[in-house]
Amino acid sequence: MNLKAQRAAALAAAQGIVDAAKAAARALTADEQEQVKHHLAEVDRLDLAIQEAAKGDELVQKLAGLAGAQGAGPQGGDEDEAPAKSLGEHFVKSVGIDRLARLKTESNLTLGAEEWTPQGAKAATDTHTTPSVFSPLLTTVDRTIVGPPRRPVVSDVLGTGNIGSATAVTYFVENPTVEGDFSTVAESGQKPQFHIGAPTTRTDALRKIAGILSFTDEMIEDLEFWVSEINQRGMYMLALAEENQLLNGDGTGNNLLGLRNRSGVQVVTSAGASDDADALFRAATAVQTASGLTADAILINPADYQALRLAKDGNDQYYGGGYFQGQYGQGGIEWQPPLWGLRTIPTAAAPVGEALVGAFSQATTVYRKGGVRVESTNSHSTDFDYNRVRTRIEERIALAVRVPAAIAKVTLSSAPEEEEEG
């Protein structure tokens, strides 16, 4: 019997004595009390033994890990067994050198991101490598590619959830209408009645967002290049496409119904450039007043954020701090200080002249099914003839907005003027 089994037996013995006394509707006798104390003391002793055994196991595992690391190196070791640090590396490692060599004859290679768990920052020795045709000693091919600009994405501030086998999510959209209220009453007095408006149900289907990267055989022989293209280019561009759908999707065809086009979202209008900042604060107040939720973020176009960030007072001082030091010489420089203390995401997906203020993490949920999928094949059209391999990156998501009143669209002074008819 191992230590844990002994502990369970001692605990069960003590509980049995107590249960027997309860069943007989009597108190424990002096002898029974001593027996229970003995069993509990045994439980304490076994707890200490179990803890010491666990420490010993940790030492053994640490020693084994150190021994394995000492034997590993550029020419051998268990490099392939190290956990992948990114989706791109996980895909390439799962393909492996052998399967990569057979890619010309296999129809496709598939991997679901749900099979991979992020492990933290990538270590320098973790990447599965093979001799590269792009080595400067072997070729003059220049693989330098200017990557796309980097910026935060909207999904960072939205609530997140997972969906099972369904292809759509049905949920309640809350009704902010409340009739009646609590009030004080006299003793034996009639209590006031109140009720909340009946919620409505809505169903949002999963939508697929996908894109394809094309490589030559020579490119994918350099596995590090393949990893970086999946991680840096493919995944980032997927995030931008997702962001545009979450904000601007019109709900037609295969599009999501984005935040800006949801029924029930509040509208706040600025009276002019000097009122833009105040309008954002009024929107946060409107969110809390109408929904009872507290605004947690602002989504705004970079041009509109710039106008607020560069605003100055009558003494020519930047409200948000200057380019050498903070406001009025106090504190350090902050590149993009938050507006009114709310997390602020300058995003090109937001139209110029319209910001969104909301309690996004509580009022919305982005559902993801199956995670991001990465697949490769060389059997598309004439790819086999021209030694090309295509890598497809895709995901399926749905957006639920349960409390539309917890989001407010703010029309800023920079909003384009509508053309008059006639």
Number of C-alpha atoms within 10 A of each C-alpha: 7 7 14 14 11 14 21 12 16 21 17 13 16 19 14 13 15 17 13 13 14 12 8 8 9 10 12 16 10 8 9 15 14 12 15 20 13 13 19 18 14 16 21 13 12 19 15 11 14 16 11 12 13 12 12 12 12 12 12 12 12 12 12 12 11 12 11 12 13 10 10 14 11 8 6 9 13 12 17 15 10 14 18 25 18 21 25 24 23 22 25 23 23 17 18 16 16 8 15 19 13 11 19 17 13 13 13 16 17 15 18 16 18 12 12 16 13 12 11 10 9 14 10 6 12 17 22 20 18 12 9 18 16 17 12 10 8 9 10 10 10 9 9 6 7 6 10 10 7 10 12 14 20 24 18 12 21 20 18 16 15 13 16 11 7 10 14 17 16 12 14 15 19 19 17 17 12 11 9 10 10 9 8 8 10 7 6 6 8 8 11 11 10 11 10 13 12 13 14 11 11 13 14 18 21 22 20 15 19 18 14 14 14 15 17 14 19 13 18 18 19 17 23 18 16 18 23 16 19 23 16 14 14 22 20 19 19 17 16 20 16 23 22 18 21 25 22 20 19 17 15 8 7 13 17 26 22 20 24 20 15 18 10 15 19 21 14 21 17 21 13 13 15 12 13 22 16 14 20 25 18 18 26 28 18 24 25 18 13 16 20 14 21 17 26 18 25 27 24 24 19 18 16 21 22 13 13 18 20 13 15 15 8 6 7 8 15 18 15 22 23 20 12 11 14 16 17 13 12 10 11 13 16 15 11 13 14 16 18 14 10 16 16 21 24 22 22 17 20 22 17 20 20 23 26 27 30 33 27 27 17 19 22 23 19 18 21 19 21 16 17 20 19 23 16 21 21 26 19 13 8 10 16 16 10 11 14 20 24 19 21 18 20 18 21 19 25 25 27 26 27 20 23 26 27 30 33 28 20 25 22 23 19 16 15 12 8 6 6 5 4 3
